[in-house]
């Protein structure tokens, strides 16, 4: 890894910042590519140890500049979430899928060794036919966000077949924890905690019976360097805790840990929300030796303390 450089697309974001931090600790040179005027709070602790390029993934000139002299690319950039993608699927396609094609075209011309892509285990599979959901489960997304993520996966496989561009696809369940964006409607645990802290009502779509697979983001720090080994070439890995929790159960754990009784508002369930989704995660454990190990009680408390600290210090 001496002098090998990793480019983190979206490196100032929630997951991207942990990738940047872990790769630095593993001895890689790290370059972050993110949009102009991005908030760097997530990387301020190590910002002096990285290169920084500003630009837009949809701008080919920006991408060509960022990819110069890079060995590996980690792609975390995204302009939508499940709700906004449903509201404007054309923008989702143009900004995320077309932008990623710019990246893949540049990567194959520059002979990049490998691209690691952040996909969505919560949306690409669609309605589960079997639980837990393994990597070979059919992919029939029922929301635009999942469709665009799956399209990018297929383009990665196409570029691998045509140009031998190696890839790793990470189908994330529901990560939560410090550094998660409190200002976008994605991430139930961190937004529930933030609502409790602000003495606001927790907003739940449906009756709270929706089941999701939640895992603590700091567990990922040991994963990212492992993805650059040969064992991970051209593979798809589910990333999660491997078991499901209802929203009601999450709130019960928060009440237990924080010793508070949250106020709750229920709204009509949404068509984009799959009733139950949790992932089979034995593949990543068996092949790369990684597993999410932090319990919900510990992770929720850590996230709560971060929210309190963030509010006090801005």
C-alpha positions as CSV (number, residue, x, y, z in Angstrom):
1,X,0.0,0.0,0.0
2,X,3.1,2.3,0.1
3,X,2.2,5.4,-2.0
4,X,-1.1,4.0,-3.1
5,X,-3.8,6.6,-3.3
6,X,-7.5,6.2,-2.6
7,X,-10.0,8.7,-4.0
8,X,-13.2,9.1,-1.8
9,X,-16.1,10.5,-3.9
10,X,-18.3,12.1,-1.3
11,X,-15.7,11.8,1.4
12,X,-17.1,14.6,3.6
13,X,-20.4,12.7,4.0
14,X,-21.5,10.2,6.6
15,X,-20.0,7.0,5.3
16,X,-17.3,8.6,3.1
17,X,-15.7,10.3,6.1
18,X,-15.3,6.9,7.9
19,X,-13.8,5.4,4.8
20,X,-11.3,8.3,4.5
21,X,-10.4,8.0,8.2
22,X,-9.9,4.2,8.2
23,X,-7.8,4.2,5.0
24,X,-5.6,6.9,6.4
25,X,-5.1,4.8,9.5
26,X,-4.3,1.8,7.3
27,X,-1.4,3.8,5.6
28,X,-3.0,4.8,2.3
29,X,-2.8,8.3,0.8
30,X,-6.3,9.7,0.7
31,X,-7.8,12.3,-1.6
32,X,-11.4,13.5,-1.1
33,X,-13.6,14.7,-3.9
34,X,-16.7,16.6,-2.9
35,X,-19.0,19.4,-4.0
36,X,-18.0,23.1,-3.6
37,X,-18.9,24.7,-0.3
38,X,-19.3,21.3,1.4
39,X,-19.3,21.2,5.2
40,X,-16.0,19.6,6.2
41,X,-17.0,19.1,9.9
42,X,-16.9,15.3,9.5
43,X,-13.3,15.3,8.4
44,X,-11.9,18.2,10.4
45,X,-9.9,15.9,12.7
46,X,-7.8,14.7,9.9
47,X,-8.3,17.3,7.1
48,X,-4.7,18.3,7.2
49,X,-3.6,14.7,6.3
50,X,-5.6,14.5,3.0
51,X,-5.8,16.0,-0.4
52,X,-9.0,17.8,-1.3
53,X,-10.6,18.3,-4.7
54,X,-13.8,20.2,-5.2
55,X,-16.2,19.6,-8.1
56,X,-19.2,17.9,-9.5
57,X,-19.4,14.2,-10.4
58,X,-21.5,15.2,-13.4
59,X,-18.6,17.4,-14.7
60,X,-16.2,15.3,-16.7
61,X,-13.3,17.8,-16.3
62,X,-13.7,17.7,-12.6
63,X,-13.6,13.9,-12.5
64,X,-10.6,13.7,-14.7
65,X,-8.7,16.0,-12.4
66,X,-9.7,14.2,-9.3
67,X,-8.8,10.7,-10.7
68,X,-5.3,11.6,-11.8
69,X,-2.7,9.4,-10.1
70,X,-5.3,7.5,-8.1
71,X,-5.1,3.7,-7.5
72,X,-8.5,3.0,-5.9
73,X,-11.9,4.8,-5.9
74,X,-14.6,4.7,-3.2
75,X,-17.9,6.1,-4.5
76,X,-20.2,7.4,-1.8
77,X,-21.7,10.4,-3.6
78,X,-25.4,10.7,-4.0
79,X,-27.8,13.5,-4.6
80,X,-31.0,11.8,-3.5
81,X,-32.6,9.7,-0.8
82,X,-35.6,7.3,-1.3
83,X,-38.2,10.1,-0.8
84,X,-36.5,12.7,-3.1
85,X,-35.8,10.1,-5.7
86,X,-39.4,9.1,-5.8
87,X,-40.4,12.8,-6.2
88,X,-38.0,13.4,-9.1
89,X,-36.7,10.2,-10.7
90,X,-35.4,12.1,-13.7
91,X,-33.0,14.1,-11.5
92,X,-32.0,10.9,-9.7
93,X,-31.1,9.3,-13.0
94,X,-29.3,12.3,-14.5
95,X,-27.3,13.2,-11.4
96,X,-26.5,9.8,-10.0
97,X,-26.4,7.3,-12.8
98,X,-25.1,9.6,-15.6
99,X,-22.6,11.1,-13.2
100,X,-21.3,7.7,-12.2
101,X,-20.9,6.8,-15.9
102,X,-18.5,9.8,-16.2
103,X,-16.6,8.3,-13.3
104,X,-16.5,4.8,-14.8
105,X,-15.4,6.1,-18.2
106,X,-12.5,8.0,-16.6
107,X,-11.6,5.2,-14.3
108,X,-11.2,2.6,-17.1
109,X,-9.1,5.0,-19.2
110,X,-6.9,5.8,-16.2
111,X,-6.4,2.1,-15.4
112,X,-7.9,2.4,-11.9
113,X,-7.3,-0.8,-9.9
114,X,-10.7,-1.0,-8.3
115,X,-13.9,0.9,-7.6
116,X,-15.9,0.4,-4.3
117,X,-19.5,1.4,-4.7
118,X,-21.9,2.2,-1.9
119,X,-25.2,0.6,-2.9
120,X,-28.4,0.0,-0.9
121,X,-29.3,-3.3,0.6
122,X,-32.5,-1.8,1.9
123,X,-33.9,-1.0,-1.6
124,X,-32.3,-3.0,-4.5
125,X,-33.9,-6.3,-3.5
126,X,-37.5,-5.0,-3.3
127,X,-40.1,-7.1,-1.5
128,X,-38.3,-10.0,0.1
129,X,-39.1,-13.5,-1.0
130,X,-36.9,-15.0,1.7
131,X,-35.5,-13.7,5.0
132,X,-32.8,-12.8,5.8
133,X,-32.0,-11.5,2.3
134,X,-28.8,-12.9,0.8
135,X,-26.8,-11.4,-2.0
136,X,-28.2,-13.8,-4.6
137,X,-31.8,-12.7,-3.8
138,X,-33.7,-11.4,-6.9
139,X,-33.3,-7.6,-7.3
140,X,-36.7,-6.0,-8.0
141,X,-36.7,-2.6,-6.4
142,X,-40.0,-0.8,-5.9
143,X,-38.6,2.7,-5.5
144,X,-36.6,4.9,-7.8
145,X,-33.7,5.1,-5.4
146,X,-33.2,1.4,-5.6
147,X,-33.6,1.4,-9.4
148,X,-30.7,3.9,-9.8
149,X,-28.5,2.1,-7.3
150,X,-29.1,-1.2,-9.2
151,X,-28.4,0.5,-12.5
152,X,-25.0,1.6,-11.3
153,X,-24.3,-1.9,-10.1
154,X,-25.1,-3.2,-13.6
155,X,-22.8,-0.7,-15.2
156,X,-20.0,-1.7,-12.8
157,X,-20.5,-5.3,-14.0
158,X,-20.6,-4.1,-17.6
159,X,-17.3,-2.2,-17.3
160,X,-15.7,-5.2,-15.5
161,X,-16.7,-7.5,-18.4
162,X,-15.7,-5.1,-21.2
163,X,-12.6,-3.4,-19.7
164,X,-11.6,-5.5,-16.7
165,X,-12.3,-2.7,-14.3
166,X,-12.5,-4.4,-10.9
167,X,-15.2,-3.4,-8.4
168,X,-16.7,-4.2,-5.0
169,X,-20.4,-3.4,-4.4
170,X,-21.5,-2.8,-0.8
171,X,-25.2,-3.2,-0.2
172,X,-25.6,-1.3,3.1
173,X,-28.5,-2.0,5.4
174,X,-29.3,1.0,7.7
175,X,-26.1,2.5,9.2
176,X,-26.5,5.0,12.1
177,X,-24.2,6.9,14.3
178,X,-22.1,10.1,14.7
179,X,-21.6,12.3,11.6
180,X,-25.0,11.4,10.1
181,X,-26.7,14.3,8.6
182,X,-29.5,15.6,10.9
183,X,-31.0,17.8,8.1
184,X,-32.2,15.2,5.6
185,X,-35.0,12.7,6.1
186,X,-32.9,9.5,6.1
187,X,-31.8,7.5,9.1
188,X,-34.5,6.6,11.6
189,X,-32.3,6.2,14.7
190,X,-30.4,9.4,14.5
191,X,-33.5,11.4,13.6
192,X,-35.5,9.9,16.4
193,X,-32.7,10.7,18.8
194,X,-32.5,14.3,17.5
195,X,-36.2,14.7,17.9
196,X,-36.1,13.5,21.5
197,X,-33.2,15.9,22.2
198,X,-35.1,18.8,20.7
199,X,-38.3,17.8,22.6
200,X,-40.1,17.3,19.2
201,X,-42.4,14.5,18.2
202,X,-40.9,11.5,16.5
203,X,-42.5,11.1,13.1
204,X,-43.4,7.5,12.0
205,X,-44.8,6.5,8.6
206,X,-47.2,3.8,9.4
207,X,-47.8,2.0,12.7
208,X,-44.2,1.4,13.6
209,X,-44.1,-2.3,12.6
210,X,-41.7,-1.7,9.7
211,X,-38.6,-3.9,10.2
212,X,-35.1,-2.8,9.3
213,X,-31.5,-3.9,9.8
214,X,-29.6,-1.3,11.8
215,X,-25.8,-1.3,12.3
216,X,-23.4,1.1,14.0
217,X,-21.3,3.1,11.6
218,X,-18.1,2.9,13.6
219,X,-18.0,-0.8,13.0
220,X,-17.2,0.0,9.3
221,X,-13.7,1.3,10.2
222,X,-12.2,-2.2,10.1
223,X,-14.0,-3.0,6.8
224,X,-12.7,-0.5,4.2
225,X,-9.0,-1.5,3.9
226,X,-10.1,-5.2,3.6
227,X,-12.0,-4.3,0.4
228,X,-8.7,-3.6,-1.5
229,X,-7.6,-7.2,-1.3
230,X,-8.0,-9.8,-4.0
231,X,-10.6,-11.6,-2.0
232,X,-13.0,-8.8,-2.7
233,X,-12.6,-8.4,-6.5
234,X,-15.8,-8.2,-8.5
235,X,-18.0,-9.2,-5.5
236,X,-21.2,-8.0,-3.9
237,X,-21.4,-7.9,-0.1
238,X,-24.4,-7.2,2.2
239,X,-23.4,-5.0,5.1
240,X,-25.5,-5.0,8.2
241,X,-26.2,-6.4,11.6
242,X,-28.0,-9.4,10.1
243,X,-31.2,-9.1,12.1
244,X,-34.3,-6.9,12.0
245,X,-35.8,-4.5,14.5
246,X,-39.2,-2.8,14.3
247,X,-39.4,1.0,14.8
248,X,-41.4,0.3,17.9
249,X,-38.5,-1.9,19.3
250,X,-36.0,0.9,18.4
251,X,-38.1,3.4,20.4
252,X,-38.4,1.0,23.3
253,X,-34.6,0.7,23.4
254,X,-34.3,4.5,23.3
255,X,-36.7,4.8,26.3
256,X,-34.6,2.2,28.2
257,X,-31.2,3.7,27.4
258,X,-32.2,7.4,27.7
259,X,-34.9,7.0,30.4
260,X,-37.3,9.2,28.5
261,X,-40.7,8.7,26.9
262,X,-40.7,10.1,23.4
263,X,-43.7,11.9,21.8
264,X,-44.8,10.2,18.6
265,X,-46.8,11.3,15.6
266,X,-48.0,8.7,13.1
267,X,-48.5,9.3,9.4
268,X,-49.9,7.2,6.6
269,X,-47.5,4.5,5.4
270,X,-45.7,5.2,2.1
271,X,-45.6,3.0,-1.0
272,X,-41.8,3.3,-1.1
273,X,-41.4,1.6,2.3
274,X,-40.9,-2.1,2.2
275,X,-42.5,-3.7,5.3
276,X,-39.6,-5.9,6.3
277,X,-35.9,-5.9,5.2
278,X,-32.9,-7.4,7.0
279,X,-29.8,-8.9,5.4
280,X,-27.9,-12.1,5.5
281,X,-24.3,-11.0,6.3
282,X,-22.4,-14.3,6.4
283,X,-20.6,-13.7,3.1
284,X,-18.7,-10.7,4.3
285,X,-17.9,-12.5,7.5
286,X,-16.7,-15.7,5.9
287,X,-14.7,-14.0,3.1
288,X,-13.3,-10.8,4.7
289,X,-13.6,-11.5,8.4
290,X,-15.8,-8.5,9.1
291,X,-19.0,-8.3,11.2
292,X,-21.0,-5.5,12.9
293,X,-20.4,-6.1,16.6
294,X,-21.8,-3.0,18.4
295,X,-25.2,-3.6,20.1
296,X,-28.1,-1.2,19.7
297,X,-28.0,0.0,23.3
298,X,-24.3,0.9,23.0
299,X,-24.6,2.5,19.6
300,X,-27.7,4.5,20.5
301,X,-26.0,5.9,23.6
302,X,-22.9,6.8,21.6
303,X,-25.0,8.6,19.0
304,X,-27.0,10.4,21.7
305,X,-23.8,11.7,23.3
306,X,-22.6,12.9,19.9
307,X,-25.9,14.8,19.2
308,X,-25.6,16.5,22.6
309,X,-22.0,17.4,22.0
310,X,-22.8,18.7,18.5
311,X,-25.6,20.9,19.8
312,X,-23.4,22.4,22.4
313,X,-20.4,23.1,20.1
314,X,-22.3,23.7,16.8
